[in-house]
């Protein structure tokens, strides 16, 4: 119960940095080792696609391309992992005018592509 209250408090009243730290640690760093790998990002995006009903048949290549694009934006120093610092730096860049409340890279992850 205490964890749920802390989570709600962070997500509702926390600063952008606090919310992003929570997102990094609780949603994206699947194994809790302090960084995000390309495999973890692929698993997350695939799970989002499953939730919204994007067909897996023939979409694996598109999903991998999507992951590569996002990962290259997060992995600032190109070492093959995304640290909390890289995640925060990437997400806190100025959001586009049409989505002022959602950092641009989070938009790429949370709004999956629609197959043509």
Secondary structure in CASP SS format (residue, H / E / C, confidence):
PFRMAT SS
TARGET T0000
AUTHOR 0000-0000-0000
METHOD secondary structure of the structure
MODEL  1
X C 1.00
X H 1.00
X H 1.00
X H 1.00
X H 1.00
X H 1.00
X H 1.00
X H 1.00
X H 1.00
X H 1.00
X H 1.00
X H 1.00
X H 1.00
X C 1.00
X C 1.00
X H 1.00
X H 1.00
X H 1.00
X H 1.00
X H 1.00
X H 1.00
X H 1.00
X H 1.00
X H 1.00
X H 1.00
X H 1.00
X H 1.00
X H 1.00
X C 1.00
X C 1.00
X C 1.00
X C 1.00
X C 1.00
X C 1.00
X E 1.00
X E 1.00
X C 1.00
X H 1.00
X H 1.00
X H 1.00
X H 1.00
X H 1.00
X H 1.00
X H 1.00
X H 1.00
X H 1.00
X H 1.00
X H 1.00
X H 1.00
X H 1.00
X H 1.00
X H 1.00
X C 1.00
X C 1.00
X C 1.00
X C 1.00
X C 1.00
X C 1.00
X C 1.00
X H 1.00
X H 1.00
X H 1.00
X H 1.00
X H 1.00
X H 1.00
X H 1.00
X H 1.00
X H 1.00
X H 1.00
X H 1.00
X H 1.00
X H 1.00
X H 1.00
X H 1.00
X C 1.00
X C 1.00
X C 1.00
X C 1.00
X C 1.00
X C 1.00
X C 1.00
X E 1.00
X E 1.00
X H 1.00
X H 1.00
X H 1.00
X H 1.00
X H 1.00
X H 1.00
X H 1.00
X H 1.00
X C 1.00
X C 1.00
X C 1.00
X C 1.00
X C 1.00
X H 1.00
X H 1.00
X H 1.00
X C 1.00
X C 1.00
X C 1.00
X C 1.00
X H 1.00
X H 1.00
X H 1.00
X H 1.00
X H 1.00
X H 1.00
X H 1.00
X C 1.00
X C 1.00
X C 1.00
X C 1.00
X C 1.00
X C 1.00
END
